């Protein structure tokens, strides 16, 4: 049995919902855990493949990516946002959602490279004290999605996916299915492709189900899954990952990569 790690975030459900519900034939043991824990489990080989942040994929350099599958956006994404009461140029302290890796690194690119701002970053839990005593705060995931539509009074919303695409002309890839060295997926590679095809074809059902689980508006979930999040990993997405690694290298956060290793049976 192949140990497959994923997250319980809304944006991952079109990739894993058919597996969870037994709608496709597979030989997976599915493990759902927070992204940071998932990255550690994959590195320790406690799972065979996992939906990990692309920053972790770049950093490790030994993983292969499952072909044709990612969590990405072209333009506005809604779930990776920066809240601030002023302009980006005014930011001196910014709280960051401690669950994030790729998104925190994206924020540094947006502020330090695109806007020539170098604030202090303060990791925090996204709770009622998240914005206390800071100029801005970055929130991701389902909490970010809800906040994008209902920001606190006095705060403007900057969408980091939108800023990235405006600056680079490229998609931003948040996560890929990374495969550990030596792992043979066999029929499970096809199962992942079928799960993606099935899941992206039943967005309405997933949005209805997940909106109840998460306490989010169903229409917001539907728009998010059908219009904001993209699920392909093609030439443009790979170009986006490489550009991301180049900019991270400029910040001294990782080495730039020449290309993305794609899993091949």
C-alpha positions as CSV (number, residue, x, y, z in Angstrom):
1,X,0.0,0.0,0.0
2,X,1.3,3.5,-0.9
3,X,1.2,6.1,1.9
4,X,-0.3,9.3,0.5
5,X,-0.1,12.5,2.5
6,X,-2.4,15.4,1.9
7,X,-4.0,18.3,3.8
8,X,-7.6,19.0,4.8
9,X,-7.6,22.5,3.2
10,X,-10.5,23.2,0.8
11,X,-8.2,23.7,-2.1
12,X,-6.9,20.2,-2.0
13,X,-10.3,18.5,-1.9
14,X,-10.8,18.3,-5.7
15,X,-7.6,16.2,-5.8
16,X,-8.3,13.9,-2.9
17,X,-12.1,13.8,-2.4
18,X,-12.7,10.9,-4.9
19,X,-10.0,8.9,-3.1
20,X,-11.5,9.7,0.3
21,X,-15.0,8.7,-0.9
22,X,-13.9,5.5,-2.7
23,X,-14.9,6.9,-6.1
24,X,-11.7,5.7,-7.8
25,X,-9.8,2.4,-7.5
26,X,-6.6,2.9,-5.7
27,X,-4.1,1.4,-3.3
28,X,-3.5,4.4,-1.0
29,X,-3.3,4.8,2.7
30,X,-4.4,8.4,3.0
31,X,-2.9,10.6,5.7
32,X,-4.4,14.1,6.3
33,X,-2.2,16.4,8.3
34,X,-1.1,20.1,8.4
35,X,1.4,21.1,5.7
36,X,4.4,21.6,7.9
37,X,4.0,18.1,9.4
38,X,3.4,16.6,6.0
39,X,6.7,18.0,4.8
40,X,8.5,16.5,7.8
41,X,6.8,13.1,7.3
42,X,7.8,13.0,3.6
43,X,11.4,14.0,4.4
44,X,11.6,11.2,7.0
45,X,10.0,8.8,4.5
46,X,7.0,8.1,6.8
47,X,4.9,8.7,3.7
48,X,5.7,7.8,0.1
49,X,4.3,11.0,-1.5
50,X,2.7,14.1,-0.2
51,X,1.0,17.3,-1.3
52,X,3.8,19.6,0.0
53,X,4.4,23.4,-0.3
54,X,6.4,24.2,-3.4
55,X,9.1,26.0,-1.3
56,X,9.7,22.6,0.4
57,X,9.9,20.9,-2.9
58,X,12.5,23.4,-4.1
59,X,14.5,23.2,-0.9
60,X,14.8,19.5,-0.7
61,X,15.8,19.0,-4.4
62,X,15.5,15.2,-4.3
63,X,11.8,14.8,-4.9
64,X,10.0,14.3,-8.2
65,X,6.6,15.9,-8.9
66,X,3.6,13.9,-10.0
67,X,2.9,15.0,-13.6
68,X,0.1,17.3,-14.5
69,X,-1.1,18.0,-10.9
70,X,-0.6,21.1,-8.7
71,X,-2.4,23.6,-6.6
72,X,-1.9,26.9,-8.3
73,X,-3.5,30.1,-9.4
74,X,-3.3,32.6,-12.3
75,X,-4.1,36.0,-10.8
76,X,-6.4,36.3,-7.8
77,X,-6.4,33.4,-5.5
78,X,-8.4,34.7,-2.4
79,X,-6.8,32.4,0.1
80,X,-3.3,33.9,0.4
81,X,-3.9,37.5,1.5
82,X,-2.1,40.4,3.2
83,X,-4.2,42.6,5.5
84,X,-3.0,46.1,6.2
85,X,-4.4,49.4,7.3
86,X,-2.1,51.4,5.1
87,X,0.0,50.9,2.0
88,X,2.6,48.2,1.4
89,X,5.3,50.9,1.7
90,X,4.2,51.6,5.3
91,X,4.7,48.1,6.5
92,X,7.4,47.7,9.2
93,X,6.0,44.7,11.1
94,X,4.0,41.9,9.6
95,X,2.4,38.8,11.3
96,X,2.6,35.7,9.2
97,X,0.5,32.6,9.5
98,X,2.9,30.1,11.1
99,X,1.3,27.2,9.0
100,X,2.7,28.7,5.8
101,X,6.0,28.0,4.0
102,X,5.6,28.9,0.3
103,X,3.2,31.7,1.1
104,X,5.6,33.3,3.6
105,X,8.4,33.1,1.1
106,X,6.0,34.6,-1.5
107,X,5.2,37.5,0.8
108,X,8.9,38.2,1.2
109,X,9.2,38.3,-2.6
110,X,6.2,40.7,-2.9
111,X,7.4,43.0,-0.2
112,X,11.2,42.9,-0.5
113,X,11.7,42.5,-4.2
114,X,8.6,43.9,-5.8
115,X,8.1,46.7,-3.4
116,X,11.5,47.3,-1.8
117,X,10.1,47.0,1.8
118,X,12.0,45.0,4.5
119,X,9.7,44.5,7.5
120,X,10.1,42.2,10.5
121,X,8.1,39.0,10.1
122,X,6.4,37.6,13.2
123,X,5.0,34.0,13.0
124,X,1.7,33.7,14.8
125,X,-1.4,31.6,15.0
126,X,-4.3,33.0,13.0
127,X,-6.4,33.8,16.0
128,X,-8.1,36.9,17.5
129,X,-4.7,38.4,18.4
130,X,-3.1,37.9,15.0
131,X,-3.1,41.6,14.0
132,X,-2.4,43.0,17.4
133,X,0.6,45.4,17.5
134,X,1.7,44.9,13.9
135,X,1.2,46.9,10.7
136,X,0.0,44.0,8.6
137,X,-0.8,40.3,8.6
138,X,-0.7,37.5,6.1
139,X,-3.4,34.8,6.4
140,X,-3.6,31.6,4.2
141,X,-5.9,28.7,3.6
142,X,-9.6,28.5,4.6
143,X,-9.1,31.2,7.2
144,X,-7.6,33.5,4.5
145,X,-10.5,32.7,2.1
146,X,-13.1,33.7,4.7
147,X,-11.1,36.8,5.6
148,X,-10.7,37.9,2.0
149,X,-14.5,38.4,1.8
150,X,-14.9,39.7,5.3
151,X,-11.8,41.7,6.3
152,X,-11.7,43.4,9.7
153,X,-12.8,47.1,9.8
154,X,-10.1,49.4,8.6
155,X,-8.0,46.9,6.7
156,X,-7.4,46.6,3.0
157,X,-6.8,43.2,1.3
158,X,-3.8,42.5,-1.0
159,X,-4.1,39.3,-2.9
160,X,-0.6,37.8,-3.2
161,X,-1.5,35.5,-6.1
162,X,-2.7,38.4,-8.0
163,X,0.4,40.5,-7.3
164,X,2.6,37.6,-8.3
165,X,0.9,37.2,-11.7
166,X,0.8,40.9,-12.3
167,X,4.6,41.1,-11.7
168,X,5.7,38.0,-13.5
169,X,3.0,37.1,-15.9
170,X,3.1,33.5,-14.6
171,X,1.0,31.2,-12.5
172,X,2.0,30.7,-8.9
173,X,2.2,27.1,-7.8
174,X,1.5,26.6,-4.1
175,X,1.9,22.8,-3.8
176,X,2.7,19.7,-5.8
177,X,2.5,16.0,-5.1
178,X,6.1,15.2,-4.3
179,X,7.4,11.6,-4.6
180,X,10.2,10.2,-2.5
181,X,13.2,8.7,-4.3
182,X,12.8,5.0,-5.0
183,X,9.0,5.0,-4.7
184,X,7.1,3.0,-7.3
185,X,3.6,4.3,-7.7
186,X,2.4,1.7,-10.2
187,X,-1.4,1.9,-10.7
188,X,-1.6,4.6,-8.1
189,X,-0.2,7.2,-10.6
190,X,-3.2,6.6,-12.8
191,X,-5.4,6.7,-9.6
192,X,-4.2,10.2,-8.8
193,X,-4.9,11.4,-12.4
194,X,-8.4,9.8,-12.2
195,X,-9.0,11.4,-8.8
196,X,-8.1,14.8,-10.2
197,X,-10.3,14.4,-13.2
198,X,-13.2,13.1,-11.1
199,X,-12.8,15.8,-8.4
200,X,-12.6,18.7,-10.7
201,X,-15.7,17.5,-12.4
202,X,-17.7,17.5,-9.2
203,X,-16.8,21.0,-7.8
204,X,-20.5,21.7,-6.9
205,X,-20.8,18.7,-4.7
206,X,-17.4,19.3,-3.1
207,X,-18.3,23.0,-2.4
208,X,-21.6,22.0,-0.8
209,X,-20.0,19.3,1.4
210,X,-16.9,21.4,2.4
211,X,-18.9,24.6,3.0
212,X,-20.8,22.8,5.7
213,X,-17.7,21.2,7.2
214,X,-15.8,24.5,7.3
215,X,-18.7,26.9,8.0
216,X,-18.0,28.9,4.8
217,X,-20.4,30.3,2.3
218,X,-21.1,27.7,-0.4
219,X,-21.0,30.3,-3.3
220,X,-17.5,31.4,-2.1
221,X,-16.3,27.8,-2.0
222,X,-17.7,27.2,-5.5
223,X,-16.0,30.3,-7.0
224,X,-12.8,29.5,-5.2
225,X,-12.6,25.9,-6.5
226,X,-13.9,26.5,-10.0
227,X,-12.3,29.9,-10.8
228,X,-9.4,30.7,-8.4
229,X,-7.6,27.4,-7.9
230,X,-6.0,25.7,-10.9
231,X,-4.9,22.0,-10.8
232,X,-2.6,21.5,-13.7
233,X,1.2,21.3,-13.8
234,X,2.2,22.3,-17.4
235,X,5.0,24.4,-18.9
236,X,3.8,27.7,-17.5
237,X,3.4,26.3,-14.0
238,X,6.9,24.8,-14.2
239,X,8.2,28.1,-15.4
240,X,6.5,29.7,-12.4
241,X,8.2,27.3,-10.0
242,X,11.6,28.1,-11.5
243,X,11.0,31.8,-11.4
244,X,10.0,31.5,-7.8
245,X,13.2,29.6,-7.0
246,X,15.2,32.4,-8.7
247,X,13.6,35.1,-6.6
248,X,14.0,33.0,-3.4
249,X,17.7,32.7,-4.4
250,X,17.9,36.5,-4.6
251,X,16.7,36.6,-1.0
252,X,19.1,33.9,0.1
253,X,16.3,31.5,1.0
254,X,17.3,28.7,-1.3
255,X,19.3,27.8,-4.4
256,X,17.6,28.4,-7.7
257,X,16.7,25.2,-9.6
258,X,17.3,24.6,-13.3
259,X,14.1,22.6,-13.8
260,X,11.4,20.5,-12.1
261,X,12.0,16.8,-11.9
262,X,8.8,15.0,-13.0
263,X,8.0,11.5,-11.8
264,X,8.3,8.8,-14.5
265,X,7.4,5.2,-13.9
